[in-house]
Amino acid sequence: MDTLLPRPRSTETVPGAFSLAAGALVAGPADLSGPVRLALAVLDLARTEDGTAPVRVVRDAGLGPEAYAVTVTEESVTIAAGDAAGAFYAGQTLRQLLPVDAFRAAPLPGTVWEIPCGRITDAPALAWRGVHLDVSRHFLPKREVFRMIDIMAVHKLNRLHLHLVDDQGWRVESPSFPLLHEISSHRPRTTTSYYNEPLQYDDIPHGGFYTLTDLTEISAYARARAVTVVPEIDVPGHASAILAAYPHLGSDPAEAHHVEDRWGIFPALLSPLPPTVDFLTTIFGEVMDALGEVPYFHIGGDECVLDGWAAAPEIVAYQRDLGLDRPADLHAWFLRHLADRLAERGSRAVVWDEAFVSGRLRQDTVIMPWRGMNVARRAAAAGHDVVLTPVFPLYFDYAEASDSAEPLAIGDATTLADVAAFAPVPETWTPQERAQVVGAQFQLWSERIPDGRTLDYRAWPRGCAVAEISWTGAPAHDLPARLPAHLRRLDALGVEYRPLDGPRPWQRGGGWRAHRPGRVPVHDVMRGLEEATASADHVQPTVS
């Protein structure tokens, strides 16, 4: 049981093993036995009402959300869970106790499905254990989203944050505003240049979007695997793609825009006027109706260049009518107004940390402090729930090593050991501040992640470390030593992760400019961000 990942709260091993035959019967309530069968789908277990079945699932109201207990004897397996998520995670734990071929898509002939005897009791320390997918810079087909959900389920990760819009693309159908998916979902080319290099392009069209039916399907698939989809429509900045379709919603309605083919921060900015709020309310409603259950909706708020608002007479007049002194105050008011609209639909707003420092958020707004632990602590001290997302060590678009063998990344380097050493609930914070940390999440910004194979390489095994520290609430310094056994499971699952000793021959290179002055060390980035957020009231960062 030492190879279980994430590590359970309590394990006890006794001699013996239980033989679980393919097609065995599982007894218990359908809402609990179903998730167990799904987690062990390779065995094609069958549900029965017969209480003498070799695998029994029972409801235990005393167990908290996502908690479970598993007891294995030579005669039976008994699972106790208080909800479907707990039952599903119990099934995932049993899957890890089985031979590694339990992670294949079909059972291999001759496999002996034995589970060692013992008892496991388990529950997560943190409620939010997330993965952020940027599908805007590079679109990921639906099959890749399903695959990520499957891998998340193996690791008991439970929040899939979909970044659906940015300057480089809009990624969801809108019946009310069809130009969004007709115009804004594609671009004719993409830059291939690195920092401080002359601009070059690939001249290859790129695009794609999810239909609303796709979102419904994705949400249902995720929900069955204890994953909640968190959509993000990032506003009012990062708006080039939106304004390419509907320029009248910009701070200057006469200005033309296009879907960006470069990376960086752009001045395109949505107007804060009522027509924009109505537009976004409609979009939010379409996405929420498609997803079904949307307890959280991310509205961005980051990296806004507010010069366009200050230069627009109508917006300045509107700001004054609201009794606001600065464009920064209007930025805060705008996000608060959108959060109120979401609250009317029963959804909590989530924002990046720039929205927090503006000081006008709803108290129930969740903060993602990407610029470091200084601003994270300030948000927690102010009583906001915080999901930790600092660039270091949770931005996985940074390379795993400062080495020319690594594929091209946005910067370097965030190692597996860096992630495993991260404390998601800092001991130096007060008990009240610590209580506001609801989770942690790793980010996969996709400027340098063009496809699913690169996604695998960037996400794993560093994502295994996030699964461990967010489940246990503590650093996992011993994780690198425990990982080899788990990586065999990922091999069986078909995950093209980065090996612990460096990339495979076909994963190497891709033009990493480690020797060039334009490279971006992650520690330099974090030092600048931490200094900027230490005292600033409203910071407009220059690093994406």
C-alpha positions as CSV (number, residue, x, y, z in Angstrom):
1,M,0.0,0.0,0.0
2,D,3.1,2.3,0.0
3,T,2.6,2.9,-3.7
4,L,-0.9,4.4,-3.4
5,L,-1.1,8.0,-4.8
6,P,-2.3,10.2,-3.3
7,R,-1.3,8.7,0.0
8,P,-4.3,7.8,2.1
9,R,-4.8,9.0,5.7
10,S,-4.6,5.6,7.2
11,T,-3.6,2.1,6.0
12,E,-3.3,-1.2,7.7
13,T,-2.0,-4.3,6.0
14,V,-2.7,-7.9,7.1
15,P,-1.6,-11.2,5.5
16,G,-3.7,-12.6,2.6
17,A,-5.4,-11.4,-0.5
18,F,-8.8,-11.3,-2.0
19,S,-9.3,-12.6,-5.6
20,L,-11.6,-10.4,-7.6
21,A,-12.9,-12.1,-10.7
22,A,-13.9,-10.2,-13.8
23,G,-17.7,-9.9,-13.9
24,A,-18.0,-10.2,-10.1
25,L,-21.1,-9.0,-8.3
26,V,-21.3,-5.7,-6.4
27,A,-24.0,-5.0,-3.9
28,G,-25.2,-1.7,-2.6
29,P,-27.2,1.4,-3.4
30,A,-27.0,2.3,-7.1
31,D,-25.7,5.8,-6.4
32,L,-22.7,4.3,-4.6
33,S,-22.1,1.0,-6.3
34,G,-22.3,2.6,-9.7
35,P,-19.2,4.8,-9.1
36,V,-17.3,1.8,-7.8
37,R,-18.1,-0.1,-11.0
38,L,-17.1,2.8,-13.1
39,A,-13.7,3.1,-11.4
40,L,-13.1,-0.6,-12.0
41,A,-14.6,-0.6,-15.5
42,V,-11.9,-2.9,-16.9
43,L,-13.4,-5.7,-14.7
44,D,-17.0,-5.2,-16.0
45,L,-18.4,-5.7,-12.5
46,A,-22.2,-6.3,-12.2
47,R,-24.6,-4.8,-9.7
48,T,-26.8,-7.0,-7.6
49,E,-29.3,-6.7,-4.7
50,D,-27.8,-9.8,-3.1
51,G,-26.1,-8.7,0.1
52,T,-23.8,-11.7,0.0
53,A,-22.0,-10.4,-3.1
54,P,-18.2,-10.5,-2.8
55,V,-18.0,-6.7,-3.1
56,R,-20.4,-4.6,-0.9
57,V,-20.8,-0.9,-0.8
58,V,-22.6,0.7,2.2
59,R,-23.6,4.2,3.0
60,D,-22.0,5.8,6.1
61,A,-23.6,9.2,6.9
62,G,-20.8,9.8,9.3
63,L,-18.2,10.1,6.6
64,G,-17.6,13.5,5.1
65,P,-17.6,14.6,1.5
66,E,-15.3,12.4,-0.7
67,A,-14.3,10.3,2.3
68,Y,-14.3,6.5,2.2
69,A,-13.2,3.4,4.0
70,V,-12.2,0.1,2.4
71,T,-11.9,-3.2,4.2
72,V,-10.4,-6.2,2.3
73,T,-10.5,-9.7,3.7
74,E,-9.8,-13.0,1.9
75,E,-13.6,-13.4,1.5
76,S,-14.8,-10.0,0.5
77,V,-14.3,-6.3,0.0
78,T,-16.5,-3.8,1.9
79,I,-16.6,-0.1,0.9
80,A,-18.1,2.6,3.1
81,A,-18.8,6.0,1.7
82,G,-21.1,8.9,2.4
83,D,-21.4,10.1,-1.2
84,A,-20.8,9.1,-4.8
85,A,-17.4,10.8,-4.9
86,G,-16.2,8.8,-1.9
87,A,-17.4,5.6,-3.4
88,F,-15.6,6.5,-6.7
89,Y,-12.4,7.2,-4.9
90,A,-12.6,4.0,-3.0
91,G,-12.9,2.3,-6.4
92,Q,-9.8,4.2,-7.6
93,T,-7.9,3.1,-4.5
94,L,-8.8,-0.6,-5.2
95,R,-7.7,-0.1,-8.8
96,Q,-4.3,0.9,-7.6
97,L,-4.1,-2.1,-5.3
98,L,-4.8,-4.4,-8.3
99,P,-2.2,-5.4,-10.8
100,V,-1.1,-2.5,-13.1
101,D,-3.1,-4.0,-15.9
102,A,-6.2,-2.6,-14.2
103,F,-5.3,0.7,-15.9
104,R,-5.6,-0.8,-19.4
105,A,-8.7,-0.3,-21.5
106,A,-9.4,-4.1,-21.6
107,P,-8.5,-7.0,-19.4
108,L,-5.4,-9.0,-20.5
109,P,-5.8,-12.8,-20.6
110,G,-4.3,-14.6,-17.6
111,T,-4.2,-11.6,-15.2
112,V,-4.8,-12.6,-11.6
113,W,-6.9,-9.8,-10.0
114,E,-5.8,-9.9,-6.4
115,I,-6.1,-7.2,-3.8
116,P,-4.0,-7.4,-0.6
117,C,-5.9,-7.7,2.6
118,G,-6.1,-4.7,5.0
119,R,-8.0,-1.6,5.8
120,I,-7.8,2.0,4.4
121,T,-9.6,5.1,5.7
122,D,-9.2,8.2,3.7
123,A,-10.5,11.8,3.1
124,P,-9.1,14.8,1.4
125,A,-7.6,17.7,3.3
126,L,-8.6,20.2,0.6
127,A,-11.9,20.5,-1.3
128,W,-10.5,22.0,-4.5
129,R,-7.8,19.9,-6.3
130,G,-7.7,21.3,-9.7
131,V,-6.4,21.3,-13.3
132,H,-6.5,24.4,-15.5
133,L,-6.7,23.8,-19.2
134,D,-6.1,26.8,-21.5
135,V,-8.1,25.7,-24.6
136,S,-8.0,29.2,-26.1
137,R,-4.4,29.7,-27.1
138,H,-4.4,26.2,-28.6
139,F,-7.7,24.4,-28.9
140,L,-8.0,20.8,-27.5
141,P,-10.5,18.6,-29.2
142,K,-13.2,17.1,-27.0
143,R,-11.4,13.7,-26.9
144,E,-8.4,15.3,-25.1
145,V,-10.7,16.8,-22.5
146,F,-12.3,13.5,-21.8
147,R,-8.8,11.9,-21.5
148,M,-7.7,14.6,-19.0
149,I,-10.8,13.9,-16.9
150,D,-9.9,10.2,-16.9
151,I,-6.4,10.9,-15.7
152,M,-7.7,13.4,-13.1
153,A,-10.0,10.7,-11.8
154,V,-7.1,8.3,-11.3
155,H,-5.4,11.0,-9.1
156,K,-8.6,12.1,-7.2
157,L,-8.3,15.6,-8.8
158,N,-11.8,17.1,-8.8
159,R,-11.9,20.5,-10.5
160,L,-11.5,21.0,-14.3
161,H,-11.0,24.7,-15.0
162,L,-11.6,25.4,-18.7
163,H,-10.2,28.7,-19.9
164,L,-12.6,29.2,-22.8
165,V,-11.6,32.6,-24.2
166,D,-8.6,34.7,-24.7
167,D,-7.1,37.1,-27.2
168,Q,-6.2,34.1,-29.4
169,G,-9.6,32.4,-29.6
170,W,-13.2,31.9,-28.4
171,R,-14.0,28.2,-27.8
172,V,-17.7,27.8,-27.2
173,E,-20.8,27.9,-29.4
174,S,-23.3,30.8,-28.7
175,P,-26.7,30.7,-30.3
176,S,-27.4,34.2,-29.2
177,F,-24.1,35.7,-30.6
178,P,-23.1,33.3,-33.3
179,L,-20.3,35.4,-34.7
180,L,-18.3,34.3,-31.6
181,H,-17.9,30.8,-32.9
182,E,-18.1,31.7,-36.5
183,I,-15.4,34.4,-36.5
184,S,-13.6,34.3,-33.1
185,S,-12.9,30.6,-32.9
186,H,-10.1,30.5,-35.5
187,R,-7.0,32.4,-36.6
188,P,-5.0,32.1,-39.9
189,R,-1.6,31.6,-38.3
190,T,0.3,31.4,-35.0
191,T,3.6,32.9,-34.0
192,T,6.6,30.5,-33.6
193,S,8.9,33.2,-32.2
194,Y,10.4,33.2,-28.7
195,Y,11.0,36.2,-26.5
196,N,13.0,39.0,-28.0
197,E,13.2,37.3,-31.4
198,P,11.9,38.7,-34.7
199,L,8.3,37.7,-35.3
200,Q,7.8,34.5,-37.3
201,Y,4.6,32.6,-38.1
202,D,3.7,29.1,-39.1
203,D,1.0,30.2,-41.6
204,I,-1.1,27.2,-40.5
205,P,-4.8,27.9,-39.7
206,H,-5.8,27.0,-36.1
207,G,-9.2,26.8,-34.5
208,G,-12.1,24.9,-33.0
209,F,-14.9,25.3,-30.5
210,Y,-17.2,23.2,-28.3
211,T,-20.9,23.1,-29.1
212,L,-23.2,23.6,-26.2
213,T,-24.1,19.9,-26.5
214,D,-20.4,19.1,-26.2
215,L,-20.3,21.1,-22.9
216,T,-23.3,19.1,-21.7
217,E,-21.5,15.9,-22.6
218,I,-18.2,17.0,-21.0
219,S,-20.0,18.0,-17.8
220,A,-21.9,14.7,-17.5
221,Y,-18.7,12.7,-18.2
222,A,-16.8,14.7,-15.6
223,R,-19.6,14.6,-13.0
224,A,-19.7,10.8,-13.2
225,R,-16.0,10.8,-12.3
226,A,-16.3,13.2,-9.4
227,V,-15.0,16.1,-11.4
228,T,-16.7,19.6,-11.5
229,V,-16.2,21.7,-14.6
230,V,-15.4,25.3,-13.8
231,P,-15.8,27.4,-17.0
232,E,-13.9,30.6,-17.5
233,I,-15.0,33.6,-19.6
234,D,-12.0,36.0,-18.9
235,V,-13.1,39.6,-18.9
236,P,-12.9,42.6,-19.3
237,G,-9.3,42.2,-20.7
238,H,-8.0,39.4,-23.0
239,A,-10.9,40.5,-25.3
240,S,-9.4,40.6,-28.8
241,A,-11.3,37.5,-30.0
242,I,-14.6,38.7,-28.6
243,L,-14.1,42.2,-30.2
244,A,-13.1,40.6,-33.5
245,A,-16.8,39.5,-33.7
246,Y,-18.5,42.3,-31.8
247,P,-16.4,45.4,-31.9
248,H,-19.2,47.6,-30.6
249,L,-18.7,46.0,-27.1
250,G,-15.2,47.5,-26.9
251,S,-14.0,50.6,-25.1
252,D,-13.7,52.2,-28.6
253,P,-16.6,50.8,-30.7
254,A,-15.0,52.2,-33.9
255,E,-11.8,50.2,-33.4
256,A,-11.4,47.1,-35.4
257,H,-9.9,43.9,-33.8
258,H,-8.7,40.5,-34.9
259,V,-8.1,37.2,-33.3
260,E,-4.5,37.5,-32.1
261,D,-1.8,35.3,-33.6
262,R,0.8,36.4,-31.1
263,W,1.3,35.9,-27.3
264,G,1.3,38.6,-24.7
265,I,-0.9,41.2,-23.1
266,F,-3.0,43.3,-25.5
267,P,-5.0,46.6,-24.9
268,A,-8.3,45.1,-26.2
269,L,-10.8,45.8,-23.5
270,L,-14.5,45.2,-23.2
271,S,-16.6,48.2,-22.3
272,P,-18.1,48.2,-18.8
273,L,-21.4,49.7,-20.0
274,P,-24.8,48.0,-19.5
275,P,-24.9,46.4,-23.0
276,T,-21.7,44.5,-22.3
277,V,-23.0,43.3,-19.0
278,D,-26.2,42.1,-20.7
279,F,-24.1,40.4,-23.4
280,L,-22.0,38.6,-20.8
281,T,-25.1,37.6,-18.7
282,T,-26.5,35.9,-21.8
283,I,-23.2,34.1,-22.5
284,F,-22.9,33.0,-18.9
285,G,-26.5,31.7,-19.0
286,E,-25.8,29.7,-22.2
287,V,-22.7,28.1,-20.7
288,M,-24.4,27.4,-17.4
289,D,-27.5,25.9,-19.0
290,A,-25.2,23.6,-21.1
291,L,-23.1,22.5,-18.1
292,G,-26.1,21.9,-15.9
293,E,-24.4,22.2,-12.5
294,V,-22.1,25.2,-12.2
295,P,-21.2,25.9,-8.6
296,Y,-18.3,28.1,-9.7
297,F,-17.9,30.4,-12.7
298,H,-14.5,32.1,-13.4
299,I,-14.7,35.6,-14.8
300,G,-11.0,36.4,-15.0
301,G,-10.3,40.0,-14.2
302,D,-6.6,39.7,-14.8
303,E,-4.0,41.7,-16.9
304,C,-6.3,44.6,-17.8
305,V,-4.8,47.6,-19.5
306,L,-7.4,50.2,-18.6
307,D,-6.2,53.1,-20.8
308,G,-9.1,52.5,-23.2
309,W,-11.7,53.2,-20.5
310,A,-9.9,56.4,-19.4
311,A,-9.9,57.6,-23.0
312,A,-13.6,57.0,-23.7
313,P,-15.8,59.9,-22.7
314,E,-18.9,57.7,-22.4
315,I,-17.2,55.3,-20.1
316,V,-15.7,58.2,-18.0
317,A,-19.1,59.7,-17.7
318,Y,-20.5,56.3,-16.6
319,Q,-17.8,56.0,-14.0
320,R,-18.6,59.4,-12.6
321,D,-22.4,58.6,-12.5
322,L,-21.5,55.5,-10.4
323,G,-19.5,57.7,-8.0
324,L,-16.2,56.0,-8.8
325,D,-12.9,57.8,-8.8
326,R,-10.7,55.8,-11.1
327,P,-10.9,53.3,-13.9
328,A,-9.5,50.7,-11.4
329,D,-12.6,51.3,-9.3
330,L,-14.8,50.8,-12.4
331,H,-12.9,47.5,-13.1
332,A,-13.8,46.4,-9.6
333,W,-17.4,47.5,-9.9
334,F,-17.8,45.7,-13.2
335,L,-16.5,42.4,-11.9
336,R,-18.7,42.7,-8.7
337,H,-21.7,43.4,-10.9
338,L,-21.0,40.2,-13.0
339,A,-20.6,38.2,-9.8
340,D,-24.0,39.4,-8.6
341,R,-25.5,38.2,-11.9
342,L,-23.9,34.8,-11.4
343,A,-25.1,34.7,-7.7
344,E,-28.7,35.1,-9.0
345,R,-28.1,31.8,-10.8
346,G,-26.6,30.1,-7.7
347,S,-23.0,30.2,-8.9
348,R,-20.0,31.7,-7.1
349,A,-17.6,33.9,-9.0
350,V,-13.9,33.0,-9.2
351,V,-11.3,35.6,-10.2
352,W,-7.6,36.0,-10.6
353,D,-5.9,38.0,-7.9
354,E,-5.9,41.4,-9.7
355,A,-9.7,41.5,-9.0
356,F,-9.1,41.0,-5.3
357,V,-6.7,43.9,-4.8
358,S,-9.3,46.2,-6.3
359,G,-11.2,45.8,-3.1
360,R,-14.9,45.5,-4.1
361,L,-15.6,41.8,-4.5
362,R,-18.5,39.9,-3.1
363,Q,-17.3,38.1,0.0
364,D,-18.2,34.7,-1.5
365,T,-15.9,35.3,-4.5
366,V,-13.1,32.7,-4.7
367,I,-9.6,34.1,-5.4
368,M,-6.9,32.5,-7.5
369,P,-3.7,34.3,-6.5
370,W,-1.4,33.5,-9.4
371,R,1.2,36.2,-8.5
372,G,2.3,34.5,-5.4
373,M,1.8,33.9,-1.7
374,N,1.9,37.6,-0.6
375,V,-1.4,38.3,-2.3
376,A,-2.7,34.9,-1.5
377,R,-2.3,35.6,2.2
378,R,-3.9,39.0,1.9
379,A,-7.0,37.5,0.2
380,A,-7.2,34.8,2.9
381,A,-6.9,37.4,5.7
382,A,-9.7,39.3,4.1
383,G,-11.9,36.3,4.5
384,H,-12.0,35.1,0.9
385,D,-11.7,31.4,-0.1
386,V,-8.4,30.9,-1.8
387,V,-7.3,28.4,-4.4
388,L,-3.6,28.5,-4.6
389,T,-2.3,29.0,-8.2
390,P,1.2,30.6,-7.9
391,V,3.3,30.8,-11.0
392,F,6.0,29.0,-9.0
393,P,5.5,26.1,-8.7
394,L,2.1,25.5,-10.2
395,Y,2.4,26.9,-13.7
396,F,3.2,23.9,-15.8
397,D,3.9,25.8,-19.0
398,Y,7.3,26.3,-17.5
399,A,9.9,23.6,-18.4
400,E,10.9,20.9,-16.0
401,A,14.6,21.6,-16.4
402,S,16.9,24.3,-17.8
403,D,18.2,22.0,-20.4
404,S,18.4,22.1,-24.2
405,A,16.9,18.6,-24.3
406,E,13.6,20.0,-23.0
407,P,10.8,21.0,-25.4
408,L,10.3,24.7,-25.9
409,A,8.4,26.2,-22.9
410,I,7.4,29.7,-21.7
411,G,10.3,29.7,-19.3
412,D,12.3,27.5,-16.9
413,A,12.4,25.6,-14.6
414,T,9.8,24.1,-12.2
415,T,10.9,20.6,-11.2
416,L,8.9,17.7,-9.8
417,A,10.7,18.2,-6.5
418,D,9.7,21.9,-6.5
419,V,6.0,20.9,-6.8
420,A,6.2,18.1,-4.2
421,A,7.8,20.5,-1.7
422,F,5.1,23.1,-2.0
423,A,3.0,23.6,1.2
424,P,-0.6,24.3,0.1
425,V,-1.5,25.3,3.7
426,P,1.4,27.5,4.9
427,E,2.4,26.9,8.5
428,T,3.4,30.6,8.9
429,W,-0.2,31.7,8.3
430,T,-2.7,32.3,11.1
431,P,-5.3,29.6,11.8
432,Q,-8.0,31.9,10.3
433,E,-5.9,32.4,7.1
434,R,-5.2,28.7,6.8
435,A,-8.9,27.9,7.0
436,Q,-9.5,30.0,3.9
437,V,-7.3,27.8,1.7
438,V,-9.8,25.6,-0.1
439,G,-7.4,24.0,-2.5
440,A,-4.6,24.2,-5.1
441,Q,-4.6,23.9,-8.8
442,F,-1.9,23.5,-11.6
443,Q,-2.1,25.6,-14.7
444,L,-1.5,24.5,-18.3
445,W,-1.3,27.7,-20.3
446,S,-1.1,26.6,-23.9
447,E,1.1,29.1,-25.7
448,R,3.7,26.3,-25.9
449,I,1.3,23.3,-25.6
450,P,0.0,22.7,-29.1
451,D,-1.4,19.2,-28.7
452,G,-2.3,16.3,-26.4
453,R,1.1,14.7,-26.4
454,T,2.7,17.9,-25.3
455,L,0.0,18.3,-22.7
456,D,0.8,14.9,-21.2
457,Y,4.5,15.8,-21.0
458,R,3.9,19.1,-19.2
459,A,1.2,17.8,-16.9
460,W,2.6,14.5,-15.6
461,P,4.2,13.5,-13.3
462,R,4.2,17.0,-11.8
463,G,0.4,16.7,-11.7
464,C,0.9,13.6,-9.5
465,A,2.6,15.9,-7.0
466,V,-0.3,18.3,-7.0
467,A,-2.7,15.5,-6.5
468,E,-0.7,14.4,-3.5
469,I,-0.2,17.7,-1.8
470,S,-3.8,18.9,-2.4
471,W,-5.2,15.6,-1.1
472,T,-3.0,15.5,2.0
473,G,-2.7,19.3,2.6
474,A,1.1,19.0,3.1
475,P,4.3,18.7,1.1
476,A,5.3,15.3,-0.2
477,H,9.1,15.3,-0.1
478,D,9.3,11.5,-0.5
479,L,7.1,11.5,-3.6
480,P,9.9,11.2,-6.2
481,A,11.0,8.0,-4.6
482,R,7.5,6.6,-4.6
483,L,6.7,7.6,-8.2
484,P,8.3,4.8,-10.2
485,A,5.6,2.3,-9.2
486,H,2.8,4.8,-10.1
487,L,4.4,5.6,-13.4
488,R,3.8,2.0,-14.5
489,R,0.1,2.7,-14.1
490,L,0.4,5.8,-16.3
491,D,2.3,3.6,-18.8
492,A,-0.7,1.2,-18.9
493,L,-3.1,4.1,-19.2
494,G,-1.1,5.4,-22.2
495,V,0.0,8.7,-20.6
496,E,3.1,10.2,-22.4
497,Y,4.5,11.8,-19.3
498,R,8.0,13.2,-18.8
499,P,10.3,10.4,-17.4
500,L,12.0,11.1,-14.1
501,D,15.4,11.1,-15.8
502,G,14.5,13.4,-18.6
503,P,12.7,13.3,-22.0
504,R,12.6,10.3,-24.2
505,P,14.4,10.7,-27.6
506,W,11.2,11.7,-29.4
507,Q,10.2,14.2,-26.7
508,R,13.5,16.2,-26.8
509,G,14.3,19.6,-28.2
510,G,11.8,21.5,-30.2
511,G,14.0,24.6,-30.2
512,W,14.4,25.3,-26.5
513,R,16.5,28.4,-26.3
514,A,18.2,27.7,-22.9
515,H,21.4,29.4,-24.1
516,R,19.7,32.6,-25.3
517,P,19.2,35.8,-23.2
518,G,15.5,35.8,-23.9
519,R,14.8,32.8,-21.7
520,V,12.6,33.5,-18.7
521,P,13.7,31.9,-15.3
522,V,10.6,31.3,-13.2
523,H,12.3,32.5,-10.0
524,D,12.9,35.9,-11.6
525,V,9.3,36.1,-12.6
526,M,8.1,35.2,-9.1
527,R,10.4,37.7,-7.5
528,G,9.0,40.5,-9.5
529,L,5.4,39.4,-8.9
530,E,5.9,39.0,-5.2
531,E,7.5,42.5,-4.9
532,A,4.7,44.0,-7.0
533,T,1.9,42.5,-4.9
534,A,3.5,43.2,-1.5
535,S,2.1,46.7,-1.3
536,A,0.3,47.7,-4.5
537,D,-3.4,48.5,-4.5
538,H,-3.9,47.7,-8.1
539,V,-1.2,46.1,-10.2
540,Q,-1.3,45.7,-14.0
541,P,1.2,42.9,-14.5
542,T,3.4,42.5,-17.5
543,V,3.9,38.7,-17.4
544,S,1.3,36.3,-18.7
